Amino acid sequence: MRIMLVTDAWEPQVNGVVRTLARTVKELKEMGHEVMMVTPNDGYKTIPLPTYPEIKMALFAKDDIEERFEAFEPEAVHIATEGTLGLAARRMCIQHRFPFSSSYHTQYPEYISARFPVPVSWGYAFVRWFHNMAGRVMVATPTMRDLLISRGFKNLAIWTRGVDVDQFNPKLRQADRGPLAGIAGPIFLYVGRVSVEKNVEAFLACELEGTKVIVGDGPARKDLESRFPEAKFLGAKFGDELAACYANADVFVFPSYTDTFGLVILEAMATGTPVAAFVAPGPKDIIPGSGAGVIGDDLEAIIKACLMIDRSKVRAYAETFSWRASALQFLQNLDPLPVMERYKVWNRVKNALRLRKKRKIV
């Protein structure tokens, strides 16, 4: 298939959305599919997203997206994010009646409400409007699907996540704790963006014997460092060093309520490190019954309970998740209309774009 994938979140950003899309594209290409990426790195004029400057919002991209759309002649269009590129691609598809799919990666309304005095209901009104024309809206877990159904969403489909069990491996655990050497144990680890919507403060406020370690960066880092001087803030880590941080921790702590899945949960589990998390979308679908972690409302208690978990069982559970299976599920969700109808629509689109180009020349 020829697939056009539009996303406002892309490298060099470091987050679960980017890692999910990058690995999905890699798997699709290995299966023989052709993927055209539309990202903020494609030469558009950009501005930083307020309070989240590493995300660049592309401006005035619709005409270029249309030209690339016509030249590539995709069989499917997937819009991954609700940013300016996503809005431009959505408008193009609706204008030309070309079917598209979308995905819901972040609890956007809760994210906005945590940063600005905006009611959560306003955020849901926007994301519901954004996704209401998609033939499929892909979500990571059944809990997230049920939540969005209760909010009036339709055409929802599951698109689960995977983990690289070769890169994230228990063999990286070392006697001297590798990149965490010299830090008193037990070591309790958080990996991710250090920002208000991630609820990192709830983890740092726990009274635990040992050391709390934060891997990642973000706007709340300086404030939290000053308020919790006993914690170790190591900044962002990547690749094998990041995997080694997971492997050499004793418990991975996931305090977020706003993530829709939490890819870091699987990465930690793949190294054998058990996961403690609040009862929230993502953890409540991954952890219960797995023997690989504990969820609950008392974060201190579930962190301590995780110290008793057999690390070999944690690794065995993570091995059941595959990026190839995730990519195949993504493919199954890409065909929102019957094939013949899709090609009838494509003929209308080509004619409309040709006429538009002629008008521009005149």
Summary of the structure (lengths in Angstrom):
residues: 362
radius of gyration: 21.5
end to end distance: 35.0
largest distance: 74.6
contacts: 1223
relative contact order: 0.13
helix: 44%
strand: 17%
